Amino acid sequence: MRCESRRKERTMKVASVVVYGVALGLLAVGLRELLTGFEENRCSMTYMFEYPEYRRVALPRRVARLYPAYGLYLYGEGLYAQETRALKLTGAPVLFLPGNAGSYKQARSLGSVALRKAENMEGGLHFNVFTVDFNEELVALYGGSLLQQTHFLHESIKAILRLYKHLKTPPPSVVLVGHSMGGVVARALFTLPRFNTNLVSLIITQASPHLAPVLALDPYLLDFYSAVRKKWVNQANKLRNITVLSVGGGYRDYQVRSGLTSLPCPSGDPNKLSLVATAVPRTWVSTDHLSIVWCKELVLATVRAFFDLIDPETRQFTENQEKKIAVLNHHFIRHPVRMVGETHDASISTLDFPDVWSEVNTLRLAYSTPKEGQVKYFMFALSSRRKAYSHFYCRSSNLEMTSWVYGCVHKNGSCLHAVDLSVGTELLPPYKVLILSLSDLSSVSHLVVSASNLNGKQFTVECEWQRQESQTLSVPVPHVLSFGLTFSDITVNSSGLLHTIKLHHFHQVYQAFRINVASQCKVHKDRLSNVYRIMVPWFREDSLTTVSVPSVTEISGMLHTSRPDNTSGVLLQLHTAPNCQYKVSIRTSLPRVLGQILRFCGPMVPVYTAVTLLLACGGQLSTILKSRRAADMSQVVGKGLQPHKVNLPVYVLHILLSCSRFQEFWSILCLPPMDVLPASFPDAMFHNGEILVEEWPHLLSPLLYILGAAVAYWGSTLLRLIMRLISLILAPLHRPSVSRDCGTLRLRTQLLIALCLTVIGGISCGAFSVFAAFLLHLYRVLRLQMTERSLSHMLNLAPQKHKEAENGTVNVECLSRSKECNGTPLLSECALEEVRDDLQLHLCLSALFTLPVMLSTPSLIHWIRNLRYTTQLDPDPCWPHIVPLVTVYMLLINCNTLKLYNSKLLPLASCLPLPLAITMVTFSPLHLYRVTYFLLLTLVPLAFCCLL
């Protein structure tokens, strides 16, 4: 029987290693795709041509006393830095706000580029770039200082505007540029009761998680977000004149996914713009979380917009709301390849001279300008094309900011009236493109395309008539569960310059595809580059790929946001070369699917890790209750994967909450709303100020459970190996012990230490006390590990005892004496088994204790970094539960299997983990700090088991 049970245990252990090894492999593949599975960094670096200087701006004594860790600085270089030493400023104020652990010196990219561009501006237009020092606080993980940063920002804005009082027309407001959490703090300004909303009229945020925090490790962070969201949603009409532009980094930014950068505001507000850097004209690159600050392409777009926003009369930022939106649309959404606000006189004199005209009677025009400068216009008659064609497509590699396509009424060899149609031009990386609908051109008879190159610069113009229906194809994407084994393909025999492929059923963020486009041409000649563009109609997250012809190109097909309604699906737009063949194949990419799941559902993995360890603790208690023995740690953690017991009740509860009657019953019980990850919809995802949720995270919960269980299994294995290694190192420093009571403390000593740690936590930092109590418990584990090794070595030198153990006589003696609670020989197999049982029990407890320590680490780091300013962490997220947590940690130091088995509370304690695990999955994905509360509900009865 014993051999059979051992064989069964080995089989289970091997199965657990295989299952969790595969799960760890899936997790590793997903993490690799999330962290490295993106394009290389194509951002250009910004450089300072002179040494940067940061001049501290003096603040009122009251402000300096209230916020000693913060500071306000003016950025400068070279001569400009010398001229502004007295802080006599004449420029337009711009204030940069660093984000999580960000430095105020990150403003140098914006400040340096603004200074260089100001050198070429007439009239001495320039900006004064200020920056705030937030002491590099970890505000993305610890929300206790967010409100302090907001108040200091308010004081900084007032201090900045006071510097301009000597001007005849001082600036009425400051433009804010916020990176990461700095953008959230900028929007939080409007929640302050005494804040004058006229002090800020424009906010530009970079990779700021407006929708929700990345990780909610304390309640202060969520309260802060809730206040900001309610202000901007409930008082949207009052804040309608505040222009906010939010730019996400794209897939390179794995810290803040671009879906979170969408502004939570009512749909239809034209002054709130959200987009991804890959869709910004003249940028078209993805940035990581830090490079979005110094990416030259994006910094140039920001600075160009700033200069276009200057009112030439006041030399300050314009207060005209329409102009602000027009400028931001010009530089960040659709660049028409012309100057902002340019009104071109379409009655060009050269149109009256037939010798510079060339009438085009073919379906397509391809023209390359000569080296010699000339005036050249091509004329297309509309009358003969209106019935057969729906659109006119034209592109030009001449990227000068000029008008180039006109509509005119042609009569008697002259153009009687010309209309500039270039306003609809869109800039793409290699050329500018204009697509005209013939139904909108009823008032003109001809189209005129300018191919003039008076400066002798060579470029190419290609135009054609198009039937949009014939050049639009459809293809269904493979199912996400096809795992790349099947694919969809379509062949485009290019007889035109533009083709559109509708990707049916591609509208969810968990879908990810490898899209391969192979081009072949019959005739090899110089052609304009091709542009492959993935267009997402419901959010500005387009991505563009520029390639030569012929070529084979792979495009990553993923989404930052899901489709919110029944809008049109994702489009693959191909700007192609004529007389070439394009083969498009679409295949599901399993690594990218896993990467997307972790990108959007990553916060649920630590919750399931906690669930696994909680159920492992419950399994350990049940084993002790049944057999008086503790099971191996890897065995109980391996059995912690129980999705049928955890996920199924949660899903049933989710279905019940869709019923109005059950919702009323839920509200009567005063229960908080069920935690579900926020929807990945953009903009219009709010209903009555509340975040909508999606169904698909529930469907993926078994997979997330497996990944979380893998983290728990291999994490506990790593903890056990670390304990063995540290015990080997510390063994020479301790006297060998053979008792299971090694490392224990008297009850009076335990309570005294718990009281001292509680007091210390109250006057300093609660996380520090929790960490100290955790270390004391780890010392107990180390002593048990050393004792187990000492007993094993001693028994190896006692062969007779070993033989008795093999015959089973010692085990019978051990069990009988365990009932009497005394008299076990110090050097026996029984003593060794007791120590091993206690070791396995405390290893499980240590793995469980690790979770509250990890969740409180950000507040501990924040407290340590601010010790030179204050010795007390205020507010302290650990304070509500520091007393029971520290007390439980201390009391469980003396816990052993014998005390637990003899306790009358053990049956109750062993039944609690499962319902608490279900409750944890229900209420913790958006409130990770609640994990500690649910663990306490398990550990407190367990501590009483050791006392009673």
Secondary structure by P-SEA (a helix, b strand, c coil): caaaaaaaaaaaaaaaaaaaaaaaaaaaaaaaaaccccccccbbbbbbccbbbbbbbbccaaaaaaccccbbbbbbcaaaaaaacccccccbbbbbbbccccccccaaaaaaaaaaaaaacccccccbbbbbbcccccccccccaaaaaaaaaaaaaaaaaaaaccccccccbbbbbbccaaaaaaaacccccccccccccbbbbcccccccccccccaaaaaaaaaaaaaaaccccccccbbbbbbbbccccccccccccccccccccccbbbbccccccccccccccccccccaaaaaaaaaaaaaacccccccccccaaaaaaaaaaccccccccccccccccccccccccccbbbbcccbbbbbbccbbbbbbbbbbcccccccccbbbbbbccccccccccccccccccccccccccccccccccbbbbbbbccccccccbbbbbbcccccccbbbbbbbbcccccbbbbbcccccccccccccccccccccbbbbbbcccccccbbbbbbbbbbbcccccccbbbbbbccccccbbbbbbbcccbbbbbbbbbccccccccccccccccccccbbbbbbbbbbaaaaaaaaaaccccaaaaaaaaaaaaaaaaaaaaaacccccccaaaaaaacccccccaaaaaaaaaaaacaaaaaaaaaaccccccccccccccccccccbbbbbcccccaaaaaaaaaaaaaaaaaaaaaaaaaaaaaaaccccccccccccccccaaaaaaaaaaaaaaaaaccaaaaaaaaaaaaaaaaaaaaaaaaaaaaaaaacaaaaaaaaaaaaaaaaaaaaaaccccccccaaaaaaaaaaaaaaaaaaaaaaaaaaaaaaaaaaaaaacccccccccccccccaaaaaaaaaaaccccaaaaaaccaaaaaaacaaaaaaaaaacccccccaaaaaaaaaaaaaaaaacc
